[in-house]
Amino acid sequence: MDIKITIIDRQGIPHKIDAPTDMNMNVMELVRSYELAPDGTIGICGGMAMCASCQCYVLSNHELPEKSDDEDAMLAEAFHVKENSRLGCQLHIKPEMEGLQIELAPES
């Protein structure tokens, strides 16, 4: 089953995309598969929460899983961090994320 997610790219352009909930994909992989960020600028560590290249801002009011210690530590060192910052690689696509709105953080 697909859900609709809006991702605002680094140029400020919103993209309403279909996100599969049955493939265990995360937001970073979604951004990559839809090519919403240039190659080599997102998911540099491969989704291990070891870089902040997939940092995004959660704009909608969704209940999301708590940040892991790794995600918290990585965001503590990242640039452009806001209160609503998350690492896209740590947000796995689930049905309850229907209508999620996120914005990609600027490249550091």
C-alpha positions in Angstrom: 0.0 0.0 0.0 1.3 3.4 -0.9 0.9 6.6 1.1 1.3 10.2 0.0 4.3 12.1 1.4 5.3 15.7 0.5 9.1 16.3 0.3 10.3 19.8 -0.2 13.7 19.7 -1.9 16.7 22.0 -1.2 15.4 24.5 -3.9 12.2 24.8 -1.9 10.1 22.9 -4.5 7.5 20.6 -3.0 7.1 17.0 -4.4 4.0 15.0 -3.5 5.1 11.4 -3.9 3.8 7.9 -3.5 5.7 6.0 -0.7 5.4 2.3 -0.4 4.8 1.1 3.1 5.5 -2.6 2.4 9.2 -2.3 1.3 10.8 -1.2 4.6 12.0 1.9 2.9 13.1 5.0 4.8 12.8 8.7 3.8 16.4 9.0 2.7 15.9 6.0 0.2 12.7 7.7 -1.0 14.5 10.9 -1.7 17.2 9.0 -3.6 14.7 6.9 -5.6 12.8 10.0 -6.7 16.1 11.9 -7.3 15.1 14.8 -5.2 18.7 15.5 -4.2 21.8 15.4 -6.4 23.8 12.1 -6.2 26.4 12.1 -3.5 24.6 14.8 -1.4 22.2 12.5 0.6 22.7 9.2 2.4 26.5 9.4 2.1 26.9 6.9 5.0 24.4 4.5 3.5 21.7 5.0 6.1 23.7 4.2 9.3 23.0 7.5 11.1 26.7 8.3 10.8 26.4 11.4 8.7 23.7 14.1 8.6 23.4 14.3 4.8 19.8 13.1 5.0 18.7 15.6 7.7 15.2 16.8 7.2 12.7 19.0 9.0 9.4 17.5 9.9 6.7 20.1 9.0 3.6 18.1 9.7 2.2 17.1 13.1 2.9 13.3 12.9 3.7 11.0 15.8 7.1 9.6 14.7 9.3 7.0 16.5 11.6 8.4 19.1 15.1 9.4 18.0 17.7 6.7 18.7 20.8 7.6 20.6 22.8 7.4 17.4 20.4 9.8 15.6 20.5 12.2 18.6 24.3 12.2 18.7 24.6 12.7 15.0 22.1 15.7 15.0 24.1 17.2 17.9 27.0 17.5 15.6 25.2 18.5 12.4 24.7 21.9 10.8 21.3 23.7 10.3 19.7 21.7 13.1 16.2 22.7 14.2 13.9 21.4 16.9 12.0 19.4 14.2 15.2 17.9 12.6 15.4 14.2 11.9 17.6 11.9 9.9 15.7 10.7 6.9 17.4 7.3 7.1 15.9 6.7 10.5 12.3 7.4 9.4 10.9 4.2 8.0 7.8 4.6 5.8 4.7 3.4 7.7 1.0 3.7 6.9 0.5 6.1 9.8 2.8 8.6 8.0 0.1 9.3 5.4 0.3 13.0 4.6 3.7 13.5 6.2 5.4 16.7 5.1 9.2 17.2 5.3 11.8 19.6 4.0 15.3 18.6 3.2 17.9 20.5 5.3 20.5 22.5 3.4 23.7 20.8 2.5 26.3 21.5 5.2 
